[in-house]
């Protein structure tokens, strides 16, 4: 070959090599620097996974926040505590007053029974009529109830409601209450049977009617 042709062929080969180097260099600059095993879809999944974790963490904190607050005892406002205390004290005063009124009514009924029924029947000295068997120890019940009312009045009269100690009254009279009502309850069924028998006897039944009419 002639030299001119060799020079021209050499320049063509050099130009081809130069183009290949430029192409490879441009490719290196433009390709993403990632591992060959990581695809674009994997990167998207990684980004979404990170976003999901962040969102989940935020939602978890929002859900946990109320529980953390509720786990600590809430401190109500001062006025709410005072209102609750006031209502409880008013209710306690009402219960004590109702208890005492009930005891007064019970004593009044027992007093009428003794004066208008038991004493007249005893004074008549009716044959075949067991007054003590019919009414058992009701007079002792009357005395004990009067004592209980007296103790309740002593514990509440001229005493501020917060200082009224009612439980101590019942503890003090617990023994006598048990002993007295134990006898009354023990004879109750016998007294009921006795009353049914008396109501079948017209003469005895009339005496009972007179007592009931006196009560009315």
PAZAPA-4460 file (N, C-alpha, C; in steps of 0.05 Angstrom, whole numbers, plus 32768, in hexadecimal, padded with zeros to 4 digits):
% residues 216
    n_x    n_y    n_z   ca_x   ca_y   ca_z    c_x    c_y    c_z   seq   type   mol
   8011   7FE8   8000   8000   8000   8000   8011   8019   8000     1      X     A
   8006   802F   7FF7   8014   8048   7FF7   8012   8055   8013     2      X     A
   8027   8066   8019   8027   8072   8034   800E   8082   8039     3      X     A
   8005   8090   8024   7FED   80A0   8029   7FD5   8090   8032     4      X     A
   7FD2   8079   8025   7FBC   8068   802C   7FBF   805E   8049     5      X     A
   7FD9   8056   8050   7FDD   804D   806C   7FD6   8063   8080     6      X     A
   7FDE   807C   8079   7FD7   8092   808C   7FBA   8096   808F     7      X     A
   7FAC   8094   8079   7F8F   8097   807A   7F82   8081   808A     8      X     A
   7F8B   8068   8086   7F80   8051   8096   7F86   8054   80B3     9      X     A
   7F9E   805E   80B9   7FA5   8061   80D6   7F94   8075   80E3    10      X     A
   7F90   808B   80D5   7F7E   80A0   80E1   7F62   8096   80E6    11      X     A
   7F58   8084   80D3   7F3D   807A   80D7   7F3C   8067   80EF    12      X     A
   7F52   8057   80F2   7F51   8045   810A   7F53   8055   8124    13      X     A
   7F64   806A   8123   7F66   807B   813B   7F4C   8089   8142    14      X     A
   7F3D   8092   812D   7F24   80A0   8131   7F0F   808C   813D    15      X     A
   7F10   8074   8133   7EFD   805F   813D   7F02   8059   815A    16      X     A
   7F1C   8056   8161   7F23   8051   817E   7F1B   8069   818F    17      X     A
   7F1F   8081   8185   7F18   8099   8195   7EFA   809A   819A    18      X     A
   7EEA   8093   8185   7ECD   8094   8188   7EC4   807F   819D    19      X     A
   7ED1   8067   819C   7EC9   8053   81AF   7ECF   805B   81CC    20      X     A
   7EE7   8068   81D0   7EEE   8072   81EB   7EDB   8088   81F5    21      X     A
   7ED4   809A   81E2   7EC1   80AF   81EA   7EA5   80A4   81F1    22      X     A
   7E9D   808F   81E1   7E83   8082   81E6   7E83   8074   8202    23      X     A
   7E98   8066   8207   7E9A   8059   8221   7E9B   806C   8238    24      X     A
   7EAA   8083   8235   7EAB   8096   824A   7E91   80A3   824F    25      X     A
   7E82   80AA   823A   7E67   80B6   823D   7E54   80A2   824A    26      X     A
   7E57   8089   8243   7E45   8075   824F   7E4A   8072   826D    27      X     A
   7E63   8073   8275   7E69   8071   8291   7E5D   8089   82A1    28      X     A
   7E5E   80A1   8294   7E53   80B8   82A2   7E35   80B8   82A4    29      X     A
   7E28   80AD   8291   7E0A   80AE   8290   7DFD   8097   829E    30      X     A
   7E0A   807F   82A1   7DFD   8068   82AD   7DFB   806D   82CB    31      X     A
   7DE5   8064   82D8   7DE3   8066   82F5   7DF7   8054   8303    32      X     A
   7E01   805F   831A   7E15   8050   8329   7E07   803E   833D    33      X     A
   7DFE   8027   8333   7DF0   8014   8344   7DFC   7FF9   833F    34      X     A
   7DF7   7FE6   8351   7E00   7FCB   834D   7DF0   7FBE   8337    35      X     A
   7DFD   7FAC   8329   7DEF   7FA0   8312   7DD7   7F90   831B    36      X     A
   7DD5   7F88   8333   7DBF   7F78   833D   7DA7   7F89   8345    37      X     A
   7DAA   7FA3   8346   7D95   7FB5   834F   7D88   7FC2   8337    38      X     A
   7D6E   7FBE   8333   7D60   7FC9   831D   7D51   7FE2   8325    39      X     A
   7D46   7FF1   8312   7D37   8009   8318   7D1E   8002   8329    40      X     A
   7D12   7FEB   8323   7CFB   7FE3   8333   7D02   7FDF   8350    41      X     A
   7D1A   7FD3   8354   7D23   7FCE   8370   7D27   7FE9   837E    42      X     A
   7D33   7FFC   8371   7D37   8017   837E   7D1C   8023   8385    43      X     A
   7D08   8020   8373   7CEE   802B   8379   7CE2   801E   8391    44      X     A
   7CE6   8003   8393   7CDB   7FF5   83AA   7CE9   7FFE   83C4    45      X     A
   7D03   8002   83C2   7D12   800B   83DA   7D08   8026   83E3    46      X     A
   7D03   8039   83CF   7CF9   8053   83D7   7CDD   8051   83E3    47      X     A
   7CCC   8041   83D7   7CB1   803E   83E2   7CB1   8030   83FD    48      X     A
   7CC3   801D   8400   7CC5   8010   841A   7CCD   8023   8430    49      X     A
   7CE1   8034   842A   7CE9   8048   843D   7CD2   805C   8443    50      X     A
   7CC3   8063   842F   7CAC   8075   8433   7C97   8068   8443    51      X     A
   7C92   804E   843E   7C7E   8040   844E   7C85   803E   846B    52      X     A
   7C9F   8039   8470   7CA8   8037   848C   7CA5   8052   849A    53      X     A
   7CAB   8067   848C   7CA8   8082   8498   7C8A   8088   849E    54      X     A
   7C79   8081   848B   7C5C   8086   848F   7C51   8074   84A6    55      X     A
   7C5A   805B   84A6   7C51   8049   84BB   7C5A   8053   84D7    56      X     A
   7C73   805D   84D7   7C7E   8067   84F1   7C6E   807F   84FB    57      X     A
   7C66   8090   84E8   7C56   80A8   84F0   7C3B   809F   84FA    58      X     A
   7C2E   808C   84EC   7C13   8083   84F5   7C15   8075   8510    59      X     A
   7C2B   8066   8513   7C2E   8058   852D   7C31   806C   8544    60      X     A
   7C40   8081   853F   7C43   8095   8554   7C29   80A3   855A    61      X     A
   7C19   80A8   8545   7BFF   80B5   8549   7BEC   80A3   855A    62      X     A
   7BED   8088   8555   7BDD   8076   8564   7BE6   8072   8580    63      X     A
   7C00   8073   8583   7C0B   806F   859E   7C08   8087   85AF    64      X     A
   7C08   809E   85A4   7C07   80B7   85B3   7BEF   80B8   85C6    65      X     A
   7BD6   80B3   85BD   7BC0   80B4   85D0   7BC2   809F   85E6    66      X     A
   7BCD   8087   85E0   7BD0   8073   85F5   7BE4   807C   860A    67      X     A
   7BF9   8089   8602   7C0C   8092   8615   7C00   80A7   8628    68      X     A
   7BF0   80B8   861C   7BE3   80CD   862C   7BCE   80C1   863E    69      X     A
   7BBF   80AD   8634   7BA9   80A2   8644   7BB4   8090   865A    70      X     A
   7BCD   8085   8656   7BD7   8074   866B   7BDD   8083   8685    71      X     A
   7BE2   809C   8683   7BE6   80AC   869B   7BCB   80B5   86A5    72      X     A
   7BC6   80B4   86C0   7BAD   80BD   86CA   7BA8   80DA   86C4    73      X     A
   7B91   80DF   86B8   7B8A   80FA   86B2   7B83   810A   86CB    74      X     A
   7B8D   8121   86CD   7B88   8132   86E4   7B71   8145   86DE    75      X     A
   7B59   8140   86EA   7B42   8151   86E3   7B47   816D   86EF    76      X     A
   7B39   817F   86E3   7B3B   819B   86EE   7B32   819C   870B    77      X     A
   7B3C   81AF   8719   7B36   81B1   8736   7B18   81B4   873B    78      X     A
   7B0A   81C3   872A   7AEE   81C7   872E   7ADE   81AD   872A    79      X     A
   7AE8   819A   8719   7ADB   8181   8716   7ADD   8170   872F    80      X     A
   7AF4   816F   873B   7AF9   8160   8753   7AE7   816B   8769    81      X     A
   7AE5   8185   876B   7AD4   8191   8780   7AB7   818A   877C    82      X     A
   7AAE   818A   8762   7A92   8184   875C   7A8C   8167   8763    83      X     A
   7A9E   8155   875C   7A9A   8138   8763   7A99   8135   8781    84      X     A
   7AAB   8141   878F   7AAB   813F   87AC   7A91   814A   87B8    85      X     A
   7A88   8160   87AD   7A6F   816D   87B7   7A57   815A   87B3    86      X     A
   7A56   814E   879B   7A3F   813C   8795   7A40   8123   87A7    87      X     A
   7A58   8119   87AC   7A5A   8101   87BD   7A52   8107   87D9    88      X     A
   7A5A   811F   87E3   7A53   8126   87FE   7A35   812B   8801    89      X     A
   7A29   8137   87EC   7A0C   813C   87EC   79FD   8121   87ED    90      X     A
   7A07   810E   87DD   79FA   80F4   87DD   79FD   80E6   87F8    91      X     A
   7A14   80E9   8804   7A18   80DC   881E   7A06   80E8   8833    92      X     A
   7A03   8102   8833   79F0   810F   8846   79D4   8106   8842    93      X     A
   79CC   8102   8828   79B1   80F9   8822   79AC   80DD   882C    94      X     A
   79C0   80CC   8828   79BE   80B0   8831   79BB   80AE   8850    95      X     A
   79CB   80BE   885E   79CA   80BE   887B   79AF   80C8   8885    96      X     A
   79A5   80DD   8878   798B   80E8   887F   7975   80D3   887A    97      X     A
   7977   80C5   8864   7962   80B1   885E   7964   8099   8871    98      X     A
   797C   8092   8879   7980   807D   888D   7972   8084   88A7    99      X     A
   7977   809C   88B0   796B   80A5   88CA   794D   80A7   88C8   100      X     A
   7943   80B1   88B2   7926   80B3   88AF   7919   8097   88AE   101      X     A
   7925   8085   88A1   791B   8069   88A0   791A   805D   88BC   102      X     A
   792F   8062   88CC   7930   8058   88E7   791A   8065   88F8   103      X     A
   7915   807F   88F4   7900   808C   8903   78E4   8080   88FC   104      X     A
   78DF   807C   88E2   78C6   8070   88DA   78C3   8054   88E5   105      X     A
   78D8   8044   88E6   78D7   8029   88F0   78D1   8029   890E   106      X     A
   78DD   803B   891D   78D8   803E   893A   78BB   8046   893F   107      X     A
   78B1   8058   892E   7895   8061   8931   7882   8049   892C   108      X     A
   7887   8039   8919   7876   8021   8914   7877   800E   892B   109      X     A
   7890   8009   8935   7892   7FF7   894C   7884   8002   8965   110      X     A
   7886   801C   8968   7879   8029   8980   785A   8025   897E   111      X     A
   784F   8029   8966   7832   8025   8962   782A   8008   8967   112      X     A
   783B   7FF6   895E   7835   7FD9   8961   7834   7FD2   897F   113      X     A
   7847   7FDC   898E   7848   7FD6   89AA   7831   7FE2   89B9   114      X     A
   782B   7FFB   89B4   7816   800A   89C2   77FA   8001   89BB   115      X     A
   77F6   7FFC   89A1   77DA   7FF7   8997   77D4   7FDA   8993   116      X     A
   77E8   7FC8   8994   77E2   7FAC   8990   77EC   7F9B   89A7   117      X     A
   7805   7F9C   89AD   7810   7F8A   89C1   7806   7F90   89DD   118      X     A
   7807   7FA8   89E5   77FE   7FAF   8A00   77E0   7FAA   8A04   119      X     A
   77CE   7FB2   89F2   77B2   7FAB   89F5   77AC   7F8D   89F7   120      X     A
   77BA   7F7D   89E6   77B6   7F60   89E6   77C0   7F55   8A01   121      X     A
   77D5   7F5F   8A0C   77DE   7F56   8A26   77CB   7F5D   8A3C   122      X     A
   77C0   7F75   8A3A   77AE   7F7E   8A4F   7794   7F6D   8A4F   123      X     A
   778C   7F64   8A37   7774   7F54   8A35   7777   7F38   8A40   124      X     A
   778F   7F2E   8A41   7796   7F14   8A4B   7783   7EFF   8A3F   125      X     A
   7785   7EFE   8A24   7773   7EEC   8A15   777E   7ECF   8A17   126      X     A
   776D   7EBD   8A1D   7775   7EA1   8A1F   777C   7E97   8A03   127      X     A
   778F   7E85   8A02   7799   7E79   89E9   77A6   7E8D   89D6   128      X     A
   77AD   7EA4   89E1   77BB   7EB8   89D0   77D6   7EBE   89DD   129      X     A
   77EB   7EB5   89CF   7807   7EB9   89D9   7812   7ED2   89CD   130      X     A
   7810   7EE8   89DB   7819   7F02   89D1   7837   7F02   89CD   131      X     A
   7846   7EF9   89E1   7863   7EF9   89DF   786D   7EE6   89C9   132      X     A
   785F   7ECF   89C5   7867   7EBD   89B0   7862   7EC9   8994   133      X     A
   784C   7ED9   8992   7845   7EE5   8978   7858   7EFC   8971   134      X     A
   7860   7F0B   8984   7870   7F23   897E   788D   7F21   8987   135      X     A
   7894   7F0A   8992   78B0   7F04   8999   78BC   7F1B   89AA   136      X     A
   78D4   7F23   89A3   78E2   7F38   89B3   78E1   7F53   89A5   137      X     A
   78CA   7F5A   8999   78C7   7F72   8989   78CC   7F8B   899A   138      X     A
   78C7   7F89   89B4   78CB   7FA0   89C5   78E9   7FA6   89C9   139      X     A
   78F9   7F91   89C9   7916   7F95   89CA   7920   7FA0   89AF   140      X     A
   7914   7F98   8999   791A   7FA3   897F   7915   7FC1   897F   141      X     A
   78FE   7FC9   898B   78F7   7FE5   898D   790C   7FF5   899D   142      X     A
   7914   7FEA   89B3   7928   7FF7   89C4   7943   7FFA   89B5   143      X     A
   794B   7FE5   89A7   7965   7FE6   8999   7964   7FF9   8982   144      X     A
   794D   7FFB   8974   794B   800D   895E   794C   802A   8968   145      X     A
   7940   802F   897F   7941   804A   898B   795D   8051   8992   146      X     A
   796C   803D   899C   7989   8042   89A2   7999   8048   8989   147      X     A
   7994   803A   8974   79A2   803E   895B   799C   805A   8950   148      X     A
   7983   8063   8951   797C   807D   8948   798A   8093   8959   149      X     A
   798B   808E   8973   7998   80A1   8985   79B5   80A4   897E   150      X     A
   79C3   808E   8978   79DF   808F   8971   79E3   809D   8956   151      X     A
   79D1   8099   8943   79D3   80A6   8929   79D0   80C4   892C   152      X     A
   79BD   80CC   893C   79B8   80E8   8940   79D0   80F5   894E   153      X     A
   79DB   80E7   8961   79F3   80F1   896F   7A0B   80F5   895C   154      X     A
   7A0D   80E3   8948   7A23   80E4   8936   7A20   80F9   8920   155      X     A
   7A08   8103   891C   7A02   8116   8906   79F9   8131   890F   156      X     A
   79EF   8134   8927   79E5   814E   8930   79FC   8161   8936   157      X     A
   79FB   8178   892B   7A10   818D   892E   7A2C   8183   8926   158      X     A
   7A2C   8171   8913   7A45   8167   8909   7A46   816B   88EA   159      X     A
   7A5C   8177   88E1   7A5E   817C   88C4   7A5E   8161   88B4   160      X     A
   7A51   8161   889D   7A4E   8148   888E   7A68   8138   888A   161      X     A
   7A7F   8145   8884   7A97   8135   8880   7AA1   8128   889A   162      X     A
   7A97   8131   88B1   7AA0   8127   88CB   7A8C   8113   88D6   163      X     A
   7A76   810D   88C8   7A62   80FB   88D3   7A6B   80DE   88CE   164      X     A
   7A70   80D0   88E4   7A7A   80B4   88E2   7A63   80A2   88E9   165      X     A
   7A57   8096   88D4   7A3F   8085   88D8   7A47   8068   88DC   166      X     A
   7A5D   805F   88CF   7A65   8043   88D2   7A6B   803C   88EF   167      X     A
   7A76   804E   88FE   7A7D   8048   891A   7A64   8043   892A   168      X     A
   7A4D   804F   8923   7A34   804A   8932   7A2C   802D   892F   169      X     A
   7A2D   8023   8916   7A24   8007   8912   7A38   7FF3   891E   170      X     A
   7A51   7FFA   891E   7A65   7FE8   892B   7A60   7FE8   8949   171      X     A
   7A59   7FFE   8954   7A54   8000   8970   7A3C   7FEF   8979   172      X     A
   7A27   7FEE   8968   7A0E   7FE1   8970   7A0C   7FC6   8962   173      X     A
   7A21   7FBD   8955   7A20   7FA4   8945   7A18   7F8C   8956   174      X     A
   7A24   7F89   896E   7A1E   7F72   897F   7A01   7F71   8988   175      X     A
   79F7   7F86   8994   79DA   7F86   899C   79C7   7F82   8985   176      X     A
   79CD   7F8D   896E   79BC   7F89   8956   79BA   7F6C   894F   177      X     A
   79D1   7F5F   894F   79D2   7F42   8948   79C3   7F31   895C   178      X     A
   79C7   7F37   8976   79BA   7F27   898B   799C   7F2A   898B   179      X     A
   7993   7F43   8987   7976   7F48   8988   7967   7F3D   8970   180      X     A
   7972   7F42   8958   7964   7F38   8940   7967   7F1A   893C   181      X     A
   797B   7F0F   8948   797E   7EF2   8946   7966   7EE4   8953   182      X     A
   795E   7EEF   896A   7946   7EE4   8978   792D   7EE9   8968   183      X     A
   792A   7F01   895E   7912   7F09   8950   790F   7EF7   8936   184      X     A
   7924   7EF4   8928   7923   7EE4   890F   791F   7EC7   8915   185      X     A
   792A   7EBD   892B   7927   7EA1   8932   790A   7E99   8937   186      X     A
   78FB   7EAB   8943   78DF   7EA6   894A   78CB   7EB0   8935   187      X     A
   78D5   7EBB   891F   78C4   7EC7   890B   78B1   7EB2   88FE   188      X     A
   78BC   7E9B   88F6   78AB   7E87   88E9   7895   7E7C   88FC   189      X     A
   789D   7E78   8915   788A   7E6E   8929   7874   7E83   892D   190      X     A
   787B   7E9C   892E   7867   7EB1   8932   7854   7EB2   891A   191      X     A
   785F   7EAE   8902   784E   7EAF   88EA   783A   7E97   88EB   192      X     A
   7843   7E80   88F3   7831   7E69   88F5   781C   7E6D   890A   193      X     A
   7824   7E7A   8920   7811   7E80   8936   77FC   7E93   892C   194      X     A
   7803   7EA8   891D   77F1   7EBB   8913   77DC   7EAE   8900   195      X     A
   77E5   7E9C   88EF   77D2   7E8E   88DD   77BE   7E7E   88ED   196      X     A
   77C7   7E72   8903   77B5   7E63   8914   77A0   7E75   8921   197      X     A
   77A9   7E8C   892B   7797   7E9F   8938   7782   7EAA   8925   198      X     A
   778A   7EAE   890C   7777   7EB9   88F9   7761   7EA5   88F1   199      X     A
   7765   7E8C   88F8   7750   7E78   88F3   773C   7E77   8909   200      X     A
   7743   7E82   8920   7731   7E83   8937   7723   7E9F   8937   201      X     A
   7708   7E9E   8934   76F9   7EB7   8930   76FC   7ECA   8948   202      X     A
   76FC   7EBF   8960   76FF   7ED0   8978   771A   7EDE   8979   203      X     A
   772F   7ECE   8975   774A   7EDA   8976   774E   7EEC   895E   204      X     A
   7742   7EE5   8947   7745   7EF6   892F   7738   7F11   8934   205      X     A
   7723   7F11   8943   7715   7F2B   8948   7727   7F3D   8959   206      X     A
   7735   7F32   896B   7748   7F42   897C   775D   7F4F   896A   207      X     A
   7767   7F3F   8957   777B   7F4A   8945   776F   7F60   8934   208      X     A
   7757   7F5C   892B   7749   7F71   891A   7746   7F8B   892A   209      X     A
   7740   7F89   8944   773D   7FA0   8954   7757   7FAF   8956   210      X     A
   776D   7FA0   8959   7788   7FAD   895A   778E   7FBB   8940   211      X     A
   7788   7FAE   892A   778E   7FBA   8910   777E   7FD3   890C   212      X     A
   7764   7FD2   8914   7753   7FEA   8912   775E   8001   8923   213      X     A
   7768   7FFA   893A   7774   800F   894B   778C   801C   893E   214      X     A
   779C   800B   8930   77B3   8016   8922   77AB   8029   890C   215      X     A
   7795   8022   88FE   778C   8034   88E8   7782   804E   88F3   216      X     A
***
